[in-house]
Amino acid sequence: MEVFDKRLDRIESKLDSVSQTLSHLARIDERLTGGHKRIDRHEQRLDQLEDQQRTVETRIAETMGKSMIVERGAWIVFAAVATAIAQIF
């Protein structure tokens, strides 16, 4: 009987060890899951920021084109005025 008791004790201790290992694995899995969720959230935020940046870049390009046209027009008007003043005097 004593041999069986020792064997049962060893089996119980091994089962306890397996149980502890499984609980550690469950905690590790929870941490990994949380980490993956955070990474997914950060990726979504980065995607939103990239979309906003593209929108801003597009608007700046449009504004730059319009401002270049206005600037050229202003220089043409300035040159015309300067030429008219030079011819008058």
Backbone as CSV, one residue per row, in Angstrom:
resi,resn,N_x,N_y,N_z,CA_x,CA_y,CA_z,C_x,C_y,C_z
1,MET,0.796,-1.198,0.000,0.000,0.000,0.000,0.839,1.263,0.000
2,GLU,1.934,1.183,0.672,2.790,2.370,0.772,3.346,2.753,-0.596
3,VAL,3.633,1.776,-1.439,4.146,2.029,-2.790,3.089,2.749,-3.612
4,PHE,1.841,2.309,-3.455,0.757,2.945,-4.183,0.539,4.380,-3.695
5,ASP,0.655,4.581,-2.400,0.502,5.931,-1.857,1.577,6.866,-2.401
6,LYS,2.808,6.371,-2.482,3.895,7.190,-3.023,3.644,7.514,-4.500
7,ARG,3.182,6.503,-5.215,2.907,6.731,-6.634,1.777,7.739,-6.804
8,LEU,0.742,7.611,-5.989,-0.368,8.559,-6.048,0.091,9.968,-5.675
9,ASP,0.965,10.059,-4.676,1.506,11.370,-4.293,2.287,11.991,-5.448
10,ARG,3.098,11.174,-6.122,3.864,11.690,-7.263,2.924,12.119,-8.399
11,ILE,1.908,11.320,-8.644,0.943,11.664,-9.687,0.228,12.961,-9.333
12,GLU,-0.182,13.100,-8.072,-0.843,14.328,-7.628,0.072,15.534,-7.762
13,SER,1.344,15.355,-7.390,2.273,16.487,-7.510,2.491,16.858,-8.971
14,LYS,2.550,15.867,-9.843,2.697,16.143,-11.269,1.453,16.826,-11.814
15,LEU,0.270,16.397,-11.375,-0.965,17.049,-11.795,-1.020,18.490,-11.297
16,ASP,-0.559,18.720,-10.078,-0.497,20.081,-9.554,0.441,20.935,-10.400
17,SER,1.565,20.345,-10.773,2.530,21.069,-11.613,1.923,21.391,-12.976
18,VAL,1.208,20.428,-13.533,0.553,20.655,-14.828,-0.507,21.747,-14.681
19,SER,-1.246,21.706,-13.605,-2.276,22.713,-13.357,-1.664,24.108,-13.246
20,GLN,-0.558,24.233,-12.532,0.115,25.526,-12.408,0.633,26.003,-13.759
21,THR,1.203,25.074,-14.518,1.716,25.423,-15.844,0.597,25.902,-16.751
22,LEU,-0.542,25.226,-16.690,-1.685,25.640,-17.503,-2.192,27.019,-17.093
23,SER,-2.196,27.309,-15.806,-2.647,28.635,-15.373,-1.657,29.712,-15.834
24,HIS,-0.357,29.393,-15.822,0.641,30.338,-16.336,0.447,30.559,-17.838
25,LEU,0.180,29.475,-18.547,-0.054,29.591,-19.988,-1.295,30.427,-20.274
26,ALA,-2.326,30.264,-19.457,-3.546,31.053,-19.646,-3.251,32.537,-19.443
27,ARG,-2.446,32.881,-18.430,-2.082,34.283,-18.203,-1.264,34.835,-19.367
28,ILE,-0.331,34.007,-19.857,0.487,34.435,-20.990,-0.390,34.661,-22.216
29,ASP,-1.355,33.775,-22.417,-2.273,33.927,-23.547,-3.079,35.211,-23.419
30,GLU,-3.538,35.541,-22.221,-4.280,36.775,-22.002,-3.411,37.984,-22.317
31,ARG,-2.158,37.941,-21.902,-1.242,39.050,-22.197,-1.029,39.198,-23.693
32,LEU,-0.836,38.072,-24.380,-0.641,38.124,-25.820,-1.877,38.665,-26.525
33,THR,-3.036,38.215,-26.087,-4.275,38.697,-26.682,-4.412,40.206,-26.473
34,GLY,-4.122,40.665,-25.260,-4.165,42.099,-24.985,-3.165,42.867,-25.833
35,GLY,-1.981,42.307,-25.999,-0.967,42.955,-26.825,-1.405,43.047,-28.279
36,HIS,-2.007,41.970,-28.780,-2.488,41.992,-30.156,-3.602,43.018,-30.342
37,LYS,-4.477,43.132,-29.362,-5.556,44.124,-29.453,-4.990,45.538,-29.468
38,ARG,-3.974,45.783,-28.623,-3.358,47.111,-28.613,-2.677,47.411,-29.944
39,ILE,-1.994,46.420,-30.494,-1.326,46.618,-31.780,-2.357,46.901,-32.872
40,ASP,-3.457,46.166,-32.857,-4.519,46.407,-33.842,-5.063,47.823,-33.713
41,ARG,-5.265,48.274,-32.473,-5.774,49.627,-32.248,-4.776,50.668,-32.751
42,HIS,-3.480,50.439,-32.506,-2.457,51.368,-32.985,-2.396,51.380,-34.514
43,GLU,-2.561,50.210,-35.129,-2.566,50.152,-36.590,-3.745,50.937,-37.155
44,GLN,-4.907,50.826,-36.515,-6.068,51.591,-36.973,-5.808,53.087,-36.846
45,ARG,-5.210,53.495,-35.731,-4.898,54.913,-35.549,-3.904,55.394,-36.594
46,LEU,-2.889,54.578,-36.882,-1.908,54.949,-37.896,-2.566,55.054,-39.272
47,ASP,-3.482,54.144,-39.577,-4.196,54.216,-40.851,-4.998,55.507,-40.948
48,GLN,-5.663,55.881,-39.862,-6.426,57.132,-39.858,-5.504,58.332,-40.044
49,LEU,-4.368,58.324,-39.350,-3.422,59.429,-39.497,-2.874,59.515,-40.919
50,GLU,-2.592,58.372,-41.528,-2.112,58.371,-42.906,-3.165,58.927,-43.852
51,ASP,-4.423,58.556,-43.643,-5.498,59.092,-44.482,-5.611,60.608,-44.322
52,GLN,-5.530,61.076,-43.083,-5.590,62.515,-42.841,-4.407,63.228,-43.481
53,GLN,-3.230,62.624,-43.392,-2.039,63.226,-43.991,-2.193,63.324,-45.510
54,ARG,-2.714,62.274,-46.144,-2.938,62.319,-47.591,-3.930,63.414,-47.961
55,THR,-4.978,63.567,-47.161,-5.969,64.618,-47.413,-5.320,65.990,-47.316
56,VAL,-4.514,66.188,-46.277,-3.837,67.474,-46.100,-2.865,67.735,-47.248
57,GLU,-2.111,66.713,-47.656,-1.174,66.876,-48.761,-1.897,67.258,-50.042
58,THR,-3.042,66.634,-50.294,-3.818,66.949,-51.489,-4.307,68.388,-51.454
59,ARG,-4.817,68.811,-50.316,-5.313,70.191,-50.195,-4.185,71.198,-50.339
60,ILE,-3.035,70.891,-49.769,-1.890,71.800,-49.889,-1.465,71.904,-51.351
61,ALA,-1.441,70.781,-52.063,-1.065,70.801,-53.476,-2.044,71.645,-54.280
62,GLU,-3.335,71.503,-53.988,-4.344,72.318,-54.684,-4.147,73.794,-54.378
63,THR,-3.917,74.115,-53.120,-3.725,75.502,-52.713,-2.467,76.086,-53.341
64,MET,-1.399,75.281,-53.391,-0.152,75.757,-53.989,-0.365,76.087,-55.464
65,GLY,-1.105,75.255,-56.177,-1.383,75.520,-57.594,-2.152,76.812,-57.783
66,LYS,-3.163,77.009,-56.971,-3.963,78.234,-57.058,-3.136,79.462,-56.695
67,SER,-2.316,79.332,-55.656,-1.523,80.490,-55.229,-0.464,80.847,-56.263
68,MET,0.073,79.853,-56.980,1.050,80.145,-58.026,0.402,80.936,-59.163
69,ILE,-0.845,80.579,-59.499,-1.562,81.302,-60.552,-1.818,82.740,-60.120
70,VAL,-2.248,82.913,-58.884,-2.508,84.262,-58.364,-1.216,85.071,-58.335
71,GLU,-0.121,84.442,-57.905,1.160,85.148,-57.859,1.605,85.576,-59.254
72,ARG,1.475,84.713,-60.241,1.850,85.075,-61.617,0.980,86.217,-62.128
73,GLY,-0.306,86.133,-61.806,-1.207,87.226,-62.215,-0.800,88.542,-61.580
74,ALA,-0.412,88.493,-60.300,-0.003,89.718,-59.615,1.260,90.287,-60.252
75,TRP,2.205,89.431,-60.628,3.423,89.917,-61.274,3.120,90.510,-62.659
76,ILE,2.192,89.914,-63.362,1.809,90.463,-64.679,1.188,91.845,-64.512
77,VAL,0.281,91.973,-63.533,-0.338,93.281,-63.264,0.732,94.283,-62.842
78,PHE,1.659,93.886,-61.975,2.728,94.774,-61.527,3.600,95.213,-62.706
79,ALA,3.941,94.267,-63.583,4.767,94.606,-64.737,4.022,95.554,-65.690
80,ALA,2.724,95.316,-65.856,1.936,96.188,-66.719,1.865,97.604,-66.155
81,VAL,1.637,97.676,-64.830,1.583,98.999,-64.186,2.934,99.701,-64.283
82,ALA,4.007,98.964,-64.028,5.339,99.560,-64.099,5.645,100.016,-65.513
83,THR,5.237,99.247,-66.533,5.449,99.639,-67.917,4.631,100.864,-68.277
84,ALA,3.393,100.903,-67.816,2.523,102.070,-68.103,3.103,103.316,-67.448
85,ILE,3.586,103.204,-66.228,4.167,104.370,-65.539,5.439,104.815,-66.263
86,ALA,6.222,103.859,-66.733,7.481,104.192,-67.431,7.182,104.905,-68.751
87,GLN,6.121,104.511,-69.438,5.797,105.144,-70.715,5.213,106.532,-70.504
88,ILE,4.489,106.714,-69.414,3.882,108.021,-69.133,4.969,109.035,-68.764
89,PHE,5.936,108.653,-67.983,6.964,109.591,-67.517,8.145,109.450,-68.351
